[in-house]
Amino acid sequence: MRGDAGRTFLGVDIGTSSSKGVLVDASGEVIATAVRTHTVSRPEPGHVEMDPGVWWEEFRGITRELLSDAAPVEAVGVSGMGPCVCLADASDRPLRPAILYGVDTRAVAQIARLDAELGRENVLDRCGSVLSTQAVGPKVAWVAEHEPEVFRAARRLFMPASFLAHRLTGAYVLDHHSAGQSVPFYDAWAQDWYRPWVEAVWPHAELPELRWPGDPAGTVTAEAAAATGLVPGTPVLTGTVDAWTEAVSVGATRPGDLMLMYGTTMFLIATVAGQLRVPELWSTVGAFPGTRSLAGGMATSGAVTEWLRGLFGSPGRDVLLAEAADSGIGARGLAMLPYFAGERTPIADPDARGVIVGLTVEHTRGDLYRAALEATAHGVRHNIEAMRQAGAEVGRVVAVGGGTQGGLWTQIVSDVTGLPQEIPTITVGASYGAARLAARLADEAATATWNPVRERRVPDPAAGAAYDRLHRLYRDLYPATHDVVHALARFQREGAGRPGTPDGR
């Protein structure tokens, strides 16, 4: 489809498994999309990394593809997975692969040490969140301990969105929300860097200037224009973490709104009236000045279904969804914990692992696929229950992301949680949200009509009654398997039994 008045806006998002770009017109209609797939590196158990050079190369490719047949864009929005730790030297040269967000669980020892040094409650009071695998500070401390030469040279911190903004404009900026997830470096109340704790972890850091996601970072330089095909002088937004940009994409930014992001991981963002202190979740500033968020994140969701699909020989997703629908409520007696990369909220356990119970030789791949979908739904309910206990109001629920396609997954989540979900017309996600932020620069009021609701998913009371019973079993499963799972996680870290190790020959 083509834009009508020649005014276009570009949004690009760097995700865990792909980079996506979208070109939209002034009415919010999608003109064109582009995707580049990539993989992350897992050099050791619990380590998840990515070369930041890929972010720029994929941005360049996406931009040139989208602009090859379009009018010059009016503004550029950027977003990306986060919080990530891309350490760079004084010349802005990345020193090592970027350490990714909470799926990277390497910094457990550093979390414990910083908790002891700074005080867990002190961190919660000042930052709004406790130290966890999601936090930036412990990962910087890990580099200091394990890669001292890198740490001595490290001066600057980038995340995917800020890295793109820097390559495009030369500006060294970071949005307040991403900074708010850089625990313990950011004071959530003063909304500024907290220098005493920065000094305690990274005394020679040159931290970026803070701006809001919708603020301009600068304009496209001549060098960046030559590399991307953008016009010199085009405004570039500061951008933010992809989940918050996804919330913008569907307009889920008012108190009482809850966004569910169905992707490689599952992310939940509740917009709340005020800052809430709750150690099981992440309390942060929101995407816009004056807004606050209470967020949760599951370490895997789509990652598990894609892992299963690969084990099954990569059949079509529609085939597996049909088989999962035939399996029925409870997956014919299977229960699963979706902790295949540890778990973030609300249990905050990097040594949690995936568990499947109830297996018999009669179970099929459709049953296993259904169990994975239901496990994610139970994880969503667990997070929502924690949000409500913390004082958040959950009213309007909006679903976004690739997992909304097909209908079954969203229906299962509504049945398990008892909450209806709105599914908007456009669910491409963060890249669309980045373009929407870019369009707000030109006309904030006009974007209010973007992306109307396409359909609603309504919970089935009969299914809900069955899932209430199954949810109790789900909640019992983690404590029941905790000790065994943790012993196996230690076994995995030690490399026991692997070829080439002393006991694995």
Order of alpha helices (4+ residues) and beta strands (2+ residues): beta-beta-beta-beta-alpha-beta-beta-beta-alpha-alpha-alpha-alpha-beta-alpha-beta-alpha-beta-beta-alpha-beta-beta-alpha-beta-beta-alpha-beta-beta-beta-beta-alpha-alpha-beta-beta-alpha-beta-alpha-beta-alpha-beta-alpha
